Amino acid sequence: MRTSTRLGAGGRGALASSFALLLACLPGDALACATCALREPESAVRSVLLVVGLMLAPFLVVGVGVWAVRRLAREREELS
């Protein structure tokens, strides 16, 4: 009999949670390739710029969307 049919829905969830907990306990260096582990860490300024850029990205996407909708509405007004 297969494990998935023996465990049931609750057992599979517990097994998945256990596996996720085990992965969370592993250090990140254990999962990195040899080349990535040997690189020196990034500077603090570059890390801060990356975090700020990632925080501002959703606002940029929404802003471009709003701009495109307004432009389309303006073009439709000119045609009618």
BAZASE-575639 format. One record per residue (C-alpha): x, y, z; residue number from 0; residue in three letters. Coordinates in nm, 4 decimals, m for minus. Example, Ala and Ser with C-alpha at 12.3 -4.5 7.8 and 13.67 -1.06 7.14 Angstrom:
REM BAZASE-575639
{x = 1.2300	y = m0.4500	z = 0.7800	num = 0	residu = ALA}
{x = 1.3670	y = m0.1060	z = 0.7140	num = 1	residu = SER}
This chain:
REM BAZASE-575639
{x = 0.0000	y = 0.0000	z = 0.0000	num = 0	residu = MET}
{x = 0.1293	y = 0.3471	z = m0.0852	num = 1	residu = ARG}
{x = 0.2239	y = 0.5903	z = 0.1899	num = 2	residu = THR}
{x = m0.0159	y = 0.8581	z = 0.0685	num = 3	residu = SER}
{x = m0.3162	y = 0.6270	z = 0.1018	num = 4	residu = THR}
{x = m0.2072	y = 0.4978	z = 0.4435	num = 5	residu = ARG}
{x = m0.1454	y = 0.8378	z = 0.6014	num = 6	residu = LEU}
{x = m0.4625	y = 1.0176	z = 0.5000	num = 7	residu = GLY}
{x = m0.4958	y = 1.3922	z = 0.4664	num = 8	residu = ALA}
{x = m0.3921	y = 1.4796	z = 0.8227	num = 9	residu = GLY}
{x = m0.0862	y = 1.2570	z = 0.8189	num = 10	residu = GLY}
{x = 0.0397	y = 1.4013	z = 0.4906	num = 11	residu = ARG}
{x = 0.0063	y = 1.7536	z = 0.6282	num = 12	residu = GLY}
{x = 0.1988	y = 1.6581	z = 0.9402	num = 13	residu = ALA}
{x = 0.4676	y = 1.4938	z = 0.7287	num = 14	residu = LEU}
{x = 0.4952	y = 1.8029	z = 0.5088	num = 15	residu = ALA}
{x = 0.5138	y = 2.0274	z = 0.8172	num = 16	residu = SER}
{x = 0.7875	y = 1.8103	z = 0.9650	num = 17	residu = SER}
{x = 0.9851	y = 1.8259	z = 0.6420	num = 18	residu = PHE}
{x = 0.9448	y = 2.2060	z = 0.6234	num = 19	residu = ALA}
{x = 1.0626	y = 2.2390	z = 0.9837	num = 20	residu = LEU}
{x = 1.3662	y = 2.0237	z = 0.9077	num = 21	residu = LEU}
{x = 1.4537	y = 2.2396	z = 0.6053	num = 22	residu = LEU}
{x = 1.4107	y = 2.5577	z = 0.8122	num = 23	residu = ALA}
{x = 1.6601	y = 2.4276	z = 1.0692	num = 24	residu = CYS}
{x = 1.9303	y = 2.3697	z = 0.8073	num = 25	residu = LEU}
{x = 2.1765	y = 2.6544	z = 0.7648	num = 26	residu = PRO}
{x = 2.1574	y = 2.8346	z = 0.4330	num = 27	residu = GLY}
{x = 2.5188	y = 2.7507	z = 0.3525	num = 28	residu = ASP}
{x = 2.4318	y = 2.3820	z = 0.3454	num = 29	residu = ALA}
{x = 2.1920	y = 2.4398	z = 0.0563	num = 30	residu = LEU}
{x = 2.4238	y = 2.6712	z = m0.1399	num = 31	residu = ALA}
{x = 2.6497	y = 2.5527	z = m0.4183	num = 32	residu = CYS}
{x = 3.0258	y = 2.5656	z = m0.3637	num = 33	residu = ALA}
{x = 3.0697	y = 2.8745	z = m0.5824	num = 34	residu = THR}
{x = 2.7990	y = 3.0680	z = m0.3992	num = 35	residu = CYS}
{x = 2.9319	y = 2.9706	z = m0.0571	num = 36	residu = ALA}
{x = 3.2827	y = 3.0943	z = m0.1422	num = 37	residu = LEU}
{x = 3.1714	y = 3.4422	z = m0.2514	num = 38	residu = ARG}
{x = 3.2274	y = 3.7242	z = m0.0093	num = 39	residu = GLU}
{x = 2.9110	y = 3.8910	z = 0.1281	num = 40	residu = PRO}
{x = 2.7658	y = 4.1965	z = m0.0402	num = 41	residu = GLU}
{x = 2.8219	y = 4.5401	z = 0.1019	num = 42	residu = SER}
{x = 2.5623	y = 4.6865	z = 0.3362	num = 43	residu = ALA}
{x = 2.4846	y = 4.9732	z = 0.0976	num = 44	residu = VAL}
{x = 2.4109	y = 4.7372	z = m0.1899	num = 45	residu = ARG}
{x = 2.1878	y = 4.5247	z = 0.0333	num = 46	residu = SER}
{x = 1.9919	y = 4.8293	z = 0.1498	num = 47	residu = VAL}
{x = 1.9471	y = 4.9478	z = m0.2093	num = 48	residu = LEU}
{x = 1.8196	y = 4.6044	z = m0.3083	num = 49	residu = LEU}
{x = 1.5676	y = 4.5969	z = m0.0227	num = 50	residu = VAL}
{x = 1.4454	y = 4.9500	z = m0.0987	num = 51	residu = VAL}
{x = 1.4131	y = 4.8622	z = m0.4663	num = 52	residu = GLY}
{x = 1.2110	y = 4.5525	z = m0.3844	num = 53	residu = LEU}
{x = 0.9834	y = 4.7550	z = m0.1563	num = 54	residu = MET}
{x = 0.9220	y = 5.0210	z = m0.4231	num = 55	residu = LEU}
{x = 0.8643	y = 4.7770	z = m0.7112	num = 56	residu = ALA}
{x = 0.4902	y = 4.7198	z = m0.6404	num = 57	residu = PRO}
{x = 0.4284	y = 5.0962	z = m0.6383	num = 58	residu = PHE}
{x = 0.6060	y = 5.1255	z = m0.9727	num = 59	residu = LEU}
{x = 0.3947	y = 4.8476	z = m1.1241	num = 60	residu = VAL}
{x = 0.0706	y = 5.0048	z = m0.9982	num = 61	residu = VAL}
{x = 0.1821	y = 5.3480	z = m1.1184	num = 62	residu = GLY}
{x = 0.2529	y = 5.2202	z = m1.4694	num = 63	residu = VAL}
{x = m0.0865	y = 5.0462	z = m1.4719	num = 64	residu = GLY}
{x = m0.2694	y = 5.3621	z = m1.3676	num = 65	residu = VAL}
{x = m0.0782	y = 5.5634	z = m1.6284	num = 66	residu = TRP}
{x = m0.1727	y = 5.3132	z = m1.9010	num = 67	residu = ALA}
{x = m0.5412	y = 5.3178	z = m1.8048	num = 68	residu = VAL}
{x = m0.5525	y = 5.6984	z = m1.7994	num = 69	residu = ARG}
{x = m0.3792	y = 5.7174	z = m2.1374	num = 70	residu = ARG}
{x = m0.6205	y = 5.4656	z = m2.2879	num = 71	residu = LEU}
{x = m0.9188	y = 5.6586	z = m2.1481	num = 72	residu = ALA}
{x = m0.7809	y = 5.9846	z = m2.2894	num = 73	residu = ARG}
{x = m0.7326	y = 5.8287	z = m2.6327	num = 74	residu = GLU}
{x = m1.0870	y = 5.6910	z = m2.6304	num = 75	residu = ARG}
{x = m1.2240	y = 6.0366	z = m2.5421	num = 76	residu = GLU}
{x = m1.0395	y = 6.1903	z = m2.8365	num = 77	residu = GLU}
{x = m1.1837	y = 5.9309	z = m3.0764	num = 78	residu = LEU}
{x = m1.5443	y = 5.9847	z = m2.9698	num = 79	residu = SER}
